[in-house]
Amino acid sequence: MQRCLAFPDIPGNKWPAGHAAAHCRHHFGVKRPTLDEIAGMVERKEMAQLEALFDEGVARHFSQDDFSDDIHDTFNYLLTNRDNLERIDRITTAWLQQAPNSAYANLARGAYYNGEAWRARGGQYVSETPREDLRRMSELVGQAIPYFEKAISINPRLMPAYTGMIDMGRMDSRDELVEEGIRGAEKWDPACPELATQILISLEPRWGGSYEQMLAYTNKLSASVARRPQLGVQMAKPFADRGDMLVLDDQYTKTTLDVLETAIAIGSDEGALEDAANVAGKLSDAEPDGWKALAYLLQDARFDGGSPWALRELAWHLMHRHEWEWSLKYSLRSLEREPGSGFAHYVAGAGYYGSNRYPEADREYAAAIEDPRQRQASLREVAEMWLFADAKDQTARAKAKPYIDQLLHEYPNDGRGWILDLQRRMITHQPFDVAMIKTVLAKVDRSDDWQARQAEWLEGVIRQMQSPPQKTKH
């Protein structure tokens, strides 16, 4: 929380006063229970404690001085998580059995069906989704609705029930359910950030709306920004979504970056920050700006910690600036979330290598080598690492040879591999001659600065070997 508050904002922003601090509190100043904590209370039959916990969450949502939307995190996100639905099913079933007239127990059960509906729906376009999956999705939406409705009848101020209905209505093309959810929620809190998010998603062109409608809604929302400065994130959504659609269309252009930077100037939307970093680092019609990409990725990590992709990219940018410790921090954080990423293993290997932690680097490079996309670069670097690890350690140098052999076997035209093999012969005092050096030079890729420098050195070695011996005076 303190790091988030102290972190510098993006220069030139037009964020509402207090926006960054409100965004920090959204992520770090909350009192959200974990799934384990909820499960424990249900197992111990602590129904009174559960009611008190979520009563406090509702009270904070409507507080003027201590606002928090953490109640949404539990019922619109935690209990709909597709990775834990089997467990959530068991927890919410037991919870409802013990407290059938609890608004929270009914809302929790509706949230479970909401998550199941999304799992059935999948992430593909409707045209690419099997009809059976869509039918199953619609059935699950139908099962969720009575639980949301009962939760509202017990506690009409339970905002996550309304936003859950909006989410499901949009998913299943039930416009009347979306409209019902919006009417009910706006009656109680029209400035609710999660409500604004759900309305804006419903107004996106990909869901049948338009940017004109999104802008009209944010114009209406602007009256509440002074009171709820976190809404700057939602105010940025029309531009963030437009930029995201351009990225999905592979438009890595200055125009796309301008749209995304308009979003970022309005509010600290994490999706826009990640998209802007992606575009800035890959501009096709201007010079890519790695420093700008790094700045946006760091700002993204400031708030929500960054997606696994963003963490890998952040580690990569820091690696290229020889910030080994920080690069390693973010690559390992990425691997915690997606342990199968070959790219993250590669960047982690580089981080350990730069930190002179060779056994750990070898482990990460070995994992990266299993990914065909990272194999060549990983073989090069781990071979170089062991070859020059310690001039006095012949055991370490011996570890380089299998990697060099594999590199040359799989990539016979790799100039780096040929140079490393020749250097290995030189260092271990094996014979070599001018013909051998010339063979290596024929493989060199001089567009690679490292290979070009090594080639100049090898050409010097040839001149030295071919120069006549100096006569000595007697």
Secondary structure, 3 states (H helix, E strand, C coil): CHHHHHCCCCCCCCCCCCHHHHHHHHHHCCCCCCHHHHHHHHHCCCHHHHHHHHHHHHHHHCCCCCCCCHHHHHHHHHHHCCCCHHHHHHHHHHHHHHCCCCHHHHHHHHHHHHHHHHHHHCCCCHHHCCHHHHHHHHHHHHHHHHHHHHHHHHCCCCHHHHHHHHHHHHHCCCHHHHHHHHHHHHHHCCCCHHHHHHHHHHHCHHHCCCHHHHHHHHHHHHHHCCCCHHHHHHHCHHHHHHHHHHHHCCCCCHHHHHHHHHHHHHCCCHHHHHHHHHHHCCCCCCCCCHHHHHHHHHHHHHHHCCCHHHHHHHHHHHHHCCCHHHHHHHHHHHHHHCCCCHHHHHHHHHHHHHCCCHHHHHHHHHHHHCCCCCHHHHHHHHHHHHHCCCCCCHHHHHCHHHHHHHHHHHCCCCHHHHHHHHHHHHHCCCCCCHHHHHHHHHHCCCCCHHHHHHHHHHHHHHHHHHCCCCCCCC
